[in-house]
């Protein structure tokens, strides 16, 4: 293959450029999903209930609108105008349940409290499609154009529409920041100003291929994947290209360029493929999640690493050979720190450092177990979004805007439905339950029930009740109420469903907690086996995975000591990403340590480790800084807390892994060198 790449370099470049056309089309036409709750598994009763709510009652996304200082006549006129907008299914207000001509003092108090408070009145807007759809997005923009002053529009549909607009404006800046920071880093560490451009071009082509494939393979991706996948793919796979460039420079000293490149590809392919396998394993672990966003990000990144490897072993060598005269013309001095002094100190004090390594697990675990995890999606959104600001304004007037929905099919009798509602009404956290059975006296014949009321609460074979909640969606009392309500309807499983935003968000918490444990276990086991097979060792997988796990625990737990909260996505994404992408640093150090042991006649582990740290320290530093540089720009640019916190933790994790591998791992390997030699096939024998 290596010879073929060298001979067909012009063809490879031409084909790579041609394939950018369909890839670019796919990337520009991939649908971006902004609704995290849409990734909850279909097996959940809350998701099944939401599907019934959408299909039978026309509840797609739901927004809330508060009007201040408006008469009932003005509010009713606006309601009718909003209902004419394409994409709006219905606007629910008090006029749907009572005649506006009837004085308020003659209406039920719970009805008045639901729609009026102080000088404000509240409406609920149901959309025809889900909150994140393009049709809903267009409807939201039309609604905003219609609303005048003293109108506060909030809820998931306007929040996602505003998030879409903000992300679309920020994403070009993410790419620009990643490119600029990476160019600076590579410009300092590589011997030619042209090499960074060629590396970025090769990986950039791989990124376009990867993101474009999403369109042809499924047509959509989450906004988190769309925002971070390109930068993360660049950061994780950049060190593969650095391996190739350094080996080519070494081979080029004694060979012509074609022979040197062929040998460079052959000698680095195994190291690149092993490193890629660990990264892919970490990302694929996320596909085991029940929450679909993990599979979306994990599969996209695993595919991206594979495509990057193909480009680094084909397109990058082709570009280097074609542009070699210009590479030599723009050569300069590199700026890589010397690790000799550090290596000598680590070797001299390896036993105390090994003790420190073991002790550090204690604070790392305490922080990891104690950190506050944020599941509230509203808290993770930009505070400058009008929908977030409007929601705060609405809650000052209507403290409880949260609601859940109870759906029961026609297999339940009227008495069973009434019994369930009565039980739920007694739960702490429930303000009231509003439904056909609570609004209309059961003795009233069905023919006398107004059609608009019937349409709101009874469709097809389903009966709907709205449960107004006393507390917020993430309040512990709401969680207990939801659990109690689910216990009440459990005997009617398959025929009664509890759903709505608060219930779905509660299921998000339990799903993520289960997923985090599963992803951590799978990624650790998968990478353990890869290292075991690659090194034919029992000890090295334990040592290497343990070292990165210490770095991961510190990364996840550091926010506890800093008094910060961690976004829920960090609980499952950081472990898999950091383990898969930074275990390569440890593999590089161990490989060089083994080589140095084999070279020495005395087989002195201390001398071998000093040489290994000195020789590999620069490459490990470059790899860690490459990941840091690729993603830190997103944190610097974005106002979206979820993306900023995630990318900051990835960047921070790269530096923490760097610190553990360079400062602590050498001491661990030296202290356990005898154990490693006895449990590793082919490990250089040490003098007794």
Residue pairs with C-beta under 8 A, 6 or more apart in sequence:
1 265
1 313
2 261
2 262
2 263
2 265
2 266
2 269
3 262
5 12
5 261
5 262
5 265
5 313
5 314
5 317
5 318
6 258
6 261
6 262
6 265
6 317
6 321
7 258
8 318
9 317
9 318
9 321
9 322
10 318
10 322
12 314
12 315
12 318
13 315
13 318
13 319
13 322
16 205
16 311
16 314
16 315
19 209
20 205
20 208
20 209
22 212
23 208
23 209
23 211
23 212
23 213
24 208
24 212
25 212
25 215
26 211
26 212
26 213
26 214
26 215
26 216
27 208
27 211
27 212
27 214
27 215
29 215
30 211
30 212
30 214
30 215
30 219
30 220
30 221
30 226
31 219
31 220
31 221
32 164
32 167
32 220
32 221
32 222
32 223
32 226
33 39
33 132
33 220
33 221
33 222
33 223
34 132
34 160
34 163
34 164
34 167
34 222
34 223
35 130
35 131
35 132
35 156
35 160
36 222
36 224
36 293
36 377
36 508
37 377
37 501
37 504
37 505
37 508
38 130
38 132
38 292
39 222
39 291
39 292
39 293
39 296
40 46
40 47
40 291
40 292
40 504
40 507
40 508
40 511
41 47
41 290
41 291
41 292
41 511
42 48
42 51
43 290
44 507
44 511
45 486
45 493
45 497
45 498
45 499
46 497
46 498
46 499
46 500
46 503
46 504
46 506
46 507
47 499
47 504
47 507
48 497
48 499
49 405
49 407
49 497
49 498
49 499
49 503
50 499
50 500
50 504
52 407
52 462
52 497
52 499
53 59
53 405
53 407
53 464
53 499
53 500
54 60
54 130
56 459
56 460
56 462
57 456
57 459
57 462
57 464
58 89
58 90
58 126
58 128
59 89
59 126
59 405
60 89
60 126
60 127
60 128
60 129
60 130
60 131
60 133
60 136
61 126
61 127
61 129
61 130
61 131
61 132
61 133
61 136
61 155
61 156
61 157
61 160
62 124
62 125
62 126
62 127
62 131
62 155
62 156
62 157
62 501
63 124
63 125
63 127
63 140
63 143
63 153
63 154
63 155
63 156
63 157
63 158
64 122
64 123
64 124
64 125
64 153
64 154
64 155
64 394
64 401
65 82
65 91
65 122
65 123
65 124
65 125
65 143
65 147
65 151
65 152
65 153
65 154
66 120
66 121
66 122
66 123
66 151
66 152
66 154
66 390
66 393
66 394
66 397
66 398
67 74
67 75
67 78
67 120
67 121
67 123
67 150
67 151
67 152
68 119
68 120
68 150
68 151
68 152
68 397
69 119
69 150
70 78
70 121
70 150
72 95
72 100
72 121
73 100
75 93
75 121
75 123
76 93
76 95
76 100
78 146
78 147
79 91
79 93
79 95
79 123
81 146
82 88
82 91
82 125
82 143
82 146
83 90
83 91
85 139
85 142
85 143
85 146
86 135
86 138
86 139
86 142
87 127
87 128
87 129
87 135
87 136
87 138
87 139
87 142
88 125
88 126
88 127
88 128
88 139
88 143
89 126
89 127
89 128
90 125
90 126
90 456
91 123
91 124
91 125
91 126
92 123
92 124
92 125
92 126
92 456
93 115
93 121
93 123
93 124
94 100
94 107
94 111
94 112
94 114
94 115
94 116
94 121
96 452
96 453
96 456
97 111
97 439
97 453
98 107
98 111
104 112
104 116
110 432
110 434
114 122
114 432
114 434
114 468
115 121
115 122
115 123
116 122
117 397
117 398
118 397
120 394
120 397
120 398
122 394
122 398
122 401
125 143
125 155
125 157
127 135
127 136
127 139
127 157
128 135
128 136
128 139
129 135
129 136
130 136
131 155
131 156
131 157
131 160
132 160
136 157
136 161
137 157
137 160
137 161
137 164
139 157
140 153
140 157
140 158
140 161
141 161
143 153
143 158
144 153
144 158
147 153
152 390
152 393
152 394
153 386
153 387
153 390
154 387
154 388
154 390
154 391
154 394
155 387
155 391
156 501
158 386
158 387
158 390
159 378
159 381
159 385
159 387
159 388
161 387
162 385
162 386
162 387
163 223
163 381
163 382
163 385
163 640
164 223
166 382
166 385
166 639
166 640
167 223
167 226
167 227
167 640
170 227
170 637
170 638
170 639
170 640
171 226
171 227
173 633
173 637
174 227
174 230
174 231
174 633
174 634
174 637
174 638
175 230
175 231
176 633
177 632
177 633
177 634
177 636
177 637
178 230
178 231
178 234
178 235
178 629
178 630
178 631
178 633
178 634
179 200
180 633
181 629
181 630
181 632
181 633
182 196
182 200
182 234
182 238
182 626
182 629
182 630
183 196
183 197
183 200
184 629
185 622
185 625
185 626
185 629
186 195
186 196
186 199
186 200
186 238
186 626
187 193
187 196
188 334
188 335
188 336
189 242
189 334
189 335
189 336
189 618
189 622
189 625
190 196
190 242
190 245
190 334
191 249
191 331
191 332
191 333
191 334
192 327
192 328
192 330
192 331
192 332
193 330
193 332
194 323
194 326
194 327
194 329
194 330
195 245
195 320
195 327
198 316
198 319
198 320
198 323
198 327
199 238
199 241
199 242
199 245
199 316
200 234
201 319
202 241
202 311
202 312
202 315
202 316
202 319
203 233
203 234
203 237
203 238
203 241
203 308
203 311
203 312
204 234
205 311
205 315
206 233
206 237
206 304
206 307
206 308
206 310
206 311
206 312
207 229
207 230
207 233
207 234
207 304
207 308
209 307
209 311
210 229
210 233
210 300
210 303
210 304
210 307
210 308
211 221
211 226
211 229
211 230
211 300
213 303
214 220
214 221
214 300
221 229
221 296
221 300
222 293
222 296
222 297
224 293
224 297
224 569
224 642
224 643
224 646
225 293
225 296
225 297
225 300
227 634
227 638
227 640
227 643
228 297
228 631
228 634
228 643
228 646
228 647
228 650
229 297
229 300
229 301
229 304
231 630
231 631
231 633
231 634
231 647
232 301
232 304
232 577
232 630
232 631
232 650
233 301
233 304
233 305
233 308
234 626
234 630
235 581
235 626
235 627
235 628
235 629
235 630
235 631
235 650
235 654
236 279
236 301
236 305
236 308
236 580
236 581
236 627
237 276
237 279
237 304
237 305
237 308
237 309
237 312
238 623
238 626
238 627
238 630
239 275
239 584
239 619
239 622
239 623
239 626
240 272
240 275
240 276
240 308
240 309
240 312
241 312
241 316
242 619
242 622
242 623
242 626
243 268
243 271
243 272
243 619
244 264
244 265
244 268
244 272
244 312
244 313
244 316
244 317
245 320
246 619
247 264
247 267
247 268
248 260
248 261
248 264
248 317
248 320
250 264
251 259
251 260
251 261
251 263
251 264
251 267
252 260
255 263
257 321
257 324
258 321
261 317
261 320
261 321
264 317
265 313
265 317
269 313
271 591
272 309
272 312
272 313
273 309
274 530
274 534
274 587
275 584
275 587
276 305
276 306
276 308
276 309
277 530
278 527
278 530
278 531
278 579
278 580
278 583
278 584
278 587
279 302
279 305
279 580
279 581
279 584
280 302
280 305
280 306
280 580
281 523
281 526
281 527
281 530
281 580
282 523
282 526
282 527
282 576
282 577
282 579
282 580
282 581
282 583
283 297
283 298
283 299
283 301
283 302
283 305
283 576
283 577
283 580
284 298
284 299
284 302
284 526
285 298
285 519
285 522
285 523
285 526
285 576
285 580
286 294
286 295
286 297
286 298
286 299
286 519
286 572
286 573
286 576
287 294
287 295
287 298
287 299
287 302
288 294
288 295
288 515
288 518
288 519
288 522
289 295
289 298
289 515
289 518
289 519
289 572
290 511
290 514
290 515
291 508
291 511
291 512
291 515
291 572
293 569
294 515
294 519
294 572
294 573
297 573
298 576
301 577
320 327
336 618
336 621
336 622
337 617
337 618
337 621
338 614
339 613
339 614
339 617
339 618
339 662
340 610
340 614
342 613
342 617
342 662
342 663
343 609
343 610
343 611
343 612
343 613
343 614
343 617
343 666
344 610
346 353
346 609
346 610
346 613
346 663
346 666
346 667
347 606
347 609
347 610
347 613
347 666
347 670
349 667
350 606
350 609
350 666
350 667
350 670
350 671
351 667
351 671
353 663
353 664
353 666
353 667
354 667
354 668
354 670
354 671
356 664
357 547
357 550
357 664
357 667
357 668
360 550
360 554
360 664
361 550
361 553
363 557
363 561
364 550
364 553
364 554
364 557
365 553
365 557
366 557
366 560
367 553
367 554
367 556
367 557
367 558
367 559
367 560
367 561
368 553
368 556
368 557
368 560
369 557
370 557
370 560
371 556
371 557
371 559
371 560
371 565
371 566
372 559
372 560
372 565
372 566
373 565
373 566
373 567
373 568
373 570
373 571
374 380
374 565
374 566
374 567
374 568
375 474
375 505
375 508
375 509
375 512
375 568
376 473
376 474
376 505
377 505
378 388
378 391
379 641
380 567
380 640
380 641
380 642
380 645
381 388
381 640
381 641
381 642
382 388
382 639
382 640
382 641
383 389
384 639
391 401
394 401
395 401
400 431
400 468
400 469
400 470
400 471
402 468
402 469
402 471
402 472
402 473
402 478
402 501
402 502
403 466
403 467
403 468
403 469
403 500
403 501
403 502
404 466
404 467
404 469
404 482
404 485
404 498
404 499
404 500
404 501
404 502
404 503
405 464
405 465
405 466
405 467
405 498
405 499
405 500
406 420
406 421
406 424
406 433
406 435
406 464
406 465
406 466
406 467
406 485
406 489
406 496
406 497
406 498
407 462
407 463
407 464
407 465
407 496
407 497
407 498
407 499
408 416
408 417
408 420
408 462
408 463
408 465
408 492
408 495
408 496
408 497
409 461
409 462
409 463
409 495
409 496
410 461
410 462
410 463
411 495
412 420
412 463
412 492
412 495
412 496
414 437
414 442
416 492
417 437
417 463
418 437
418 442
420 488
420 489
420 492
420 496
421 433
421 435
421 437
421 438
421 465
423 488
424 430
424 433
424 467
424 485
424 488
425 432
425 433
427 481
427 484
427 485
428 470
428 477
428 480
428 481
429 469
429 470
429 471
429 475
429 477
429 478
429 480
429 481
430 467
430 468
430 469
430 470
430 481
430 485
431 468
431 469
431 470
432 438
432 467
432 468
433 465
433 466
433 467
433 468
434 465
434 466
434 468
435 457
435 463
435 464
435 465
435 466
436 449
436 453
436 454
436 457
436 458
436 463
436 464
436 465
437 463
437 465
438 465
439 453
439 457
440 449
440 453
446 454
456 464
457 463
457 464
457 465
458 464
467 485
467 500
469 478
469 481
469 502
470 477
470 478
471 477
471 478
471 481
472 478
473 501
473 502
473 505
473 506
474 505
478 502
478 506
479 506
479 509
482 498
482 502
482 503
482 506
485 498
486 498
489 496
489 497
489 498
508 568
509 568
512 568
512 571
512 572
513 571
515 572
516 571
516 572
516 575
519 572
519 575
519 576
520 572
520 575
520 576
523 575
523 576
523 579
523 580
524 545
524 549
524 579
527 541
527 545
527 579
527 580
527 583
528 541
528 542
528 545
529 541
531 537
531 540
531 541
531 544
531 545
531 583
531 587
532 538
532 540
532 541
534 587
535 541
535 590
535 680
536 680
536 681
536 682
537 676
537 679
537 680
537 681
537 683
538 679
538 680
539 672
539 675
539 676
539 678
539 679
539 680
540 590
540 676
540 680
543 665
543 668
543 669
543 672
543 676
544 583
544 586
544 587
544 590
544 665
545 579
545 583
547 586
547 660
547 661
547 664
547 665
547 668
548 578
548 579
548 582
548 583
548 586
548 657
548 660
549 579
550 660
550 664
551 578
551 582
551 653
551 656
551 657
551 659
551 660
551 661
552 574
552 575
552 578
552 579
552 653
554 656
554 660
555 574
555 578
555 649
555 652
555 653
555 656
556 566
556 570
556 571
556 574
556 575
556 649
558 652
558 656
559 565
559 566
566 645
566 649
567 641
567 642
567 645
567 646
569 642
569 646
570 645
570 646
570 649
573 646
574 646
574 649
574 650
574 653
577 650
577 653
578 650
578 653
578 654
578 657
581 627
581 654
582 624
582 627
582 653
582 654
582 657
582 658
582 661
584 623
585 620
585 623
585 624
585 657
585 658
585 661
585 662
586 661
586 665
588 616
588 619
588 620
588 623
589 612
589 613
589 616
589 620
589 661
589 662
589 665
589 666
589 669
590 669
592 611
592 612
592 615
592 616
593 608
593 609
593 612
593 666
593 669
594 683
594 684
595 612
596 607
596 608
596 609
596 611
596 612
596 615
597 603
597 605
597 608
597 683
597 684
597 686
598 684
599 608
600 607
600 608
602 687
603 684
603 685
603 686
603 687
604 687
605 670
605 673
605 686
606 670
609 666
609 669
609 670
612 666
613 662
613 666
617 662
620 658
620 661
620 662
621 658
621 662
624 654
624 655
624 657
624 658
625 654
627 650
627 651
627 654
628 651
628 654
628 655
631 647
631 650
631 651
632 647
632 648
632 651
634 643
634 644
634 647
635 643
635 644
635 645
635 647
635 648
635 651
638 644
638 647
669 676
673 686
674 686
676 683
677 683
677 684
677 685
677 686
